[in-house]
Amino acid sequence: MTETNDSSDQGIGSYRFTILIAAAAFLCYFFTSYRIDENEQTIGVIALLSILVGPRWWSVSAWPWLIVLATMLITLAQRPIDVPNHHFVMTYVAAAIILTSLVPAAMRSETLCENARWMLIVLMAFATVQKALSPTFRDGSYLGYELARGGFARPIIPLLGEPSKKMFSNDEKLEEFRSQDPREVPSVELELPTSRFVQVAYGFAIAILAIELWLAVMMWIAPGALVTHLSLIAFIVSLGVLRQEFTFISVVSAMGLMASDPSRTVLRGTYATLSVLTAAAILKTLN
């Protein structure tokens, strides 16, 4: 008679589910990449076919993730300073899954959770330091520019009333400015949407630094706490409202799923839903 370990089976099933969500996030990123050469197209088609005909292979073997990692590294080698942030994140995810596949199956869910936790710590800490070291971010001028032209929260800008008119007007000025010869029109002046706009931009910059630092610290000292994951989910949702960076949202949601305890089905379901919904939004934009 063979005995089965329910917790072990749950961990293995949880691990496979997590890997498939991560695979879906990768494929959505791949097919929305703004520049794909022939080598990457070939690798991507192979990856797509493999996940369609053999999803279990993705979750038990390192080989498909070696393909993913190769795709990421090829792109980085070709244009090291011209790739989006989520490209680096997806590279870390692929490397973590490859390393996790080296341990026994019963330990993979726990190992992947720990790997994802440290990836999120490094990701948020790096983002905080990078922004803190940027003078234009610290003083709010970068965010001020983006806010003044309506570069954030486009879906809710029309609800702002008079400031929204100034934001859209600034955006039109910038479009016209870009179409002109810089030797004839060297600069353009934007209108402040509100009288306290400078303070708002500065406060927004401080809030972003505080949130990303909070996530890094909480993933370090309390990775399993509900408040930690609710904070990460709120951060992910805010990205959808503020920037509509759906590919980044899909990848970070997959990382949150990877870093969550297998027994927390509602929490894991929330991460998976966010990743799948944003993936669907990405595919819709392709049509």
Buried (B, 14 or more C-beta within 10 A) or exposed (E): EEEEEEEBEBBBEBBBBBBBBBBBBBBBBBBBBEEBEEEBEEBBEEBBEBBEEEBEEBBBBBEBBBBBBBBBEEBBEEEEEEBBBBBBBBBBBBBBBBBBBEEEBBBBBBBBBBBBBBBBBEBBBEBBBEBEEEEEBBBBBBBBBBBBBBBBBBEEBEEBEEBBBBBBBBBEBBEEBEEEEEEEEEEEEBEBBEEEBBEBBBEBBEEBBEBBBBBBBBBBEEBEEEEBBEBBBEBBEBBBEBBBBBBBBBBBBBBBBBBBBBEBEEBBEBBBEBBBBBBEBBBEEEE
